[in-house]
């Protein structure tokens, strides 16, 4: 069975002709440019998954505007609000060394250089300076900046990330 990965979050309908504003969850330049005439899956907030053919794409700054075949009005488009735009994993372009997709990092075990288990990456917050990994271990939550000075190694096959936290970032007495 084909694995699907989320590449964008549908924000809202735009205009009267059914166009949708999408926040990309990919840093790959031009990621959406090859989508016209291709099938995508949209995971609706209701939990339903809908297969759609992309008819057009416009990229502006940090947003993407796209249209689906058969979605021709703001009313047709409204059901896609808060949906997740997904493509087959086999269609995801490779990334350069040291660059990772969010969906690859979510769920990784985070280990301190000293060997202690910190928790799992549950979310990635995008900020203007750098991404921040939300790492949880039970009730404890840690916010780890996604910086090369802190992330020592990412092992995707081993599903773990080794970090070297700066002083005060993690209280090892709690681990």
C-alpha positions as CSV (number, residue, x, y, z in Angstrom):
1,X,0.0,0.0,0.0
2,X,1.4,3.4,-1.0
3,X,2.4,5.7,1.8
4,X,1.1,9.3,1.6
5,X,2.9,12.3,3.0
6,X,1.6,15.8,3.8
7,X,3.2,18.6,1.7
8,X,0.8,21.4,2.6
9,X,-2.0,22.6,4.8
10,X,-5.1,24.1,3.2
11,X,-5.8,27.5,4.8
12,X,-9.0,28.7,3.1
13,X,-10.7,29.3,-0.2
14,X,-9.6,32.4,-2.0
15,X,-11.8,34.3,-4.5
16,X,-15.1,33.1,-6.0
17,X,-13.8,30.4,-8.4
18,X,-12.7,27.8,-5.9
19,X,-9.0,28.5,-5.6
20,X,-7.4,27.4,-2.3
21,X,-4.6,29.0,-0.3
22,X,-2.1,26.4,0.9
23,X,0.7,26.8,3.4
24,X,3.6,24.6,2.2
25,X,5.2,22.1,4.6
26,X,8.1,21.7,2.3
27,X,11.2,23.8,1.8
28,X,11.9,22.3,-1.6
29,X,11.8,25.2,-4.2
30,X,9.1,24.7,-6.8
31,X,7.7,21.7,-4.9
32,X,4.1,22.5,-6.2
33,X,5.0,23.5,-9.7
34,X,4.7,19.9,-11.1
35,X,1.3,19.2,-9.5
36,X,-1.0,20.4,-12.3
37,X,-2.7,17.4,-14.0
38,X,-1.6,15.2,-11.1
39,X,-3.6,13.4,-8.5
40,X,-3.3,14.4,-4.9
41,X,-5.1,13.4,-1.7
42,X,-6.7,15.8,0.6
43,X,-7.3,14.6,4.2
44,X,-10.3,16.7,5.3
45,X,-10.8,17.8,8.8
46,X,-13.7,15.3,9.0
47,X,-11.2,12.5,8.5
48,X,-12.4,11.7,5.0
49,X,-9.8,11.5,2.3
50,X,-10.6,12.9,-1.1
51,X,-8.6,12.3,-4.3
52,X,-8.4,15.4,-6.5
53,X,-6.7,16.4,-9.7
54,X,-4.8,19.7,-9.5
55,X,-5.7,22.0,-12.3
56,X,-3.5,25.1,-11.6
57,X,-0.8,26.3,-9.2
58,X,0.4,29.8,-8.3
59,X,3.3,30.3,-5.9
60,X,3.6,33.6,-4.1
61,X,6.0,34.2,-1.2
62,X,5.2,31.7,1.6
63,X,1.8,30.6,0.2
64,X,0.6,28.5,-2.7
65,X,-2.7,29.0,-4.5
66,X,-4.1,26.0,-6.3
67,X,-7.3,24.8,-7.9
68,X,-8.8,21.3,-8.3
69,X,-10.7,20.0,-11.3
70,X,-14.4,20.2,-10.6
71,X,-14.0,22.7,-7.7
72,X,-15.4,25.9,-9.3
73,X,-16.8,28.0,-6.6
74,X,-16.1,29.2,-3.1
75,X,-18.8,26.9,-1.8
76,X,-17.2,23.9,-3.5
77,X,-13.8,24.8,-2.0
78,X,-15.0,25.4,1.6
79,X,-14.9,21.8,2.6
80,X,-11.1,21.7,2.0
81,X,-10.4,24.3,4.7
82,X,-7.9,22.9,7.3
83,X,-7.3,19.9,5.1
84,X,-3.9,18.3,4.5
85,X,-2.6,18.1,1.0
86,X,-0.9,14.8,0.4
87,X,1.1,13.1,-2.3
88,X,2.4,9.6,-2.7
89,X,5.8,9.1,-0.9
90,X,7.2,7.8,-4.2
91,X,6.6,11.3,-5.7
92,X,8.6,13.2,-3.1
93,X,11.8,14.6,-4.5
94,X,15.1,13.6,-2.7
95,X,16.6,16.3,-0.5
96,X,20.2,17.4,-0.3
97,X,22.4,16.0,2.5
98,X,21.5,17.6,5.8
99,X,18.0,18.7,4.7
100,X,15.0,16.8,5.9
101,X,11.3,16.8,5.4
102,X,9.2,17.4,8.5
103,X,7.4,14.1,8.0
104,X,10.7,12.3,8.2
105,X,11.6,14.0,11.5
106,X,8.3,13.6,13.3
107,X,8.5,10.6,15.6
108,X,12.3,10.5,15.8
109,X,13.8,9.6,19.2
110,X,15.9,12.5,20.5
111,X,19.1,11.4,22.4
112,X,21.6,13.7,24.2
113,X,25.2,13.3,23.3
114,X,25.7,12.0,26.8
115,X,23.5,9.1,25.8
116,X,20.3,10.0,27.7
117,X,16.9,9.7,26.0
118,X,15.1,13.0,25.9
119,X,11.9,12.1,24.1
120,X,10.2,12.0,20.7
121,X,9.7,14.8,18.2
122,X,6.0,15.4,18.1
123,X,5.8,18.6,16.2
124,X,7.9,21.1,14.3
125,X,7.2,24.8,14.8
126,X,8.4,27.1,12.0
127,X,9.8,30.4,13.0
128,X,11.4,33.2,11.0
129,X,14.8,32.4,12.5
130,X,14.8,28.6,12.5
131,X,12.5,25.6,13.1
132,X,11.9,24.4,16.6
133,X,11.4,20.7,17.5
134,X,8.7,20.0,20.1
135,X,10.1,17.0,22.0
136,X,7.9,15.2,24.4
137,X,8.6,12.5,27.1
138,X,5.5,11.8,29.1
139,X,4.3,15.1,30.6
140,X,7.7,16.9,29.9
141,X,8.1,19.0,26.8
142,X,11.3,20.4,25.4
143,X,11.7,23.0,22.7
144,X,14.9,22.3,20.7
145,X,16.1,24.8,18.1
146,X,16.8,23.1,14.7
147,X,20.4,24.5,14.5
148,X,23.5,22.7,13.2
149,X,25.2,23.7,16.4
150,X,22.6,21.7,18.4
151,X,21.6,18.9,16.1
152,X,24.8,16.7,16.0
153,X,23.4,13.9,13.8
154,X,20.1,12.7,12.2
155,X,19.8,8.9,11.7
156,X,16.6,8.4,9.7
157,X,17.0,4.6,9.2
158,X,17.6,4.3,13.0
159,X,14.8,6.8,13.7
160,X,16.9,8.9,16.1
161,X,18.4,12.4,16.4
162,X,21.5,13.1,18.5
163,X,21.7,16.6,20.0
164,X,24.2,18.6,21.9
165,X,22.1,21.0,24.0
166,X,23.4,24.3,25.1
167,X,23.7,24.9,28.9
168,X,20.3,25.5,30.5
169,X,18.3,24.0,27.6
170,X,17.7,20.6,29.2
171,X,17.8,19.7,32.9
172,X,19.3,16.2,32.9
173,X,18.2,15.7,36.6
174,X,14.7,15.3,35.2
175,X,15.7,12.5,32.8
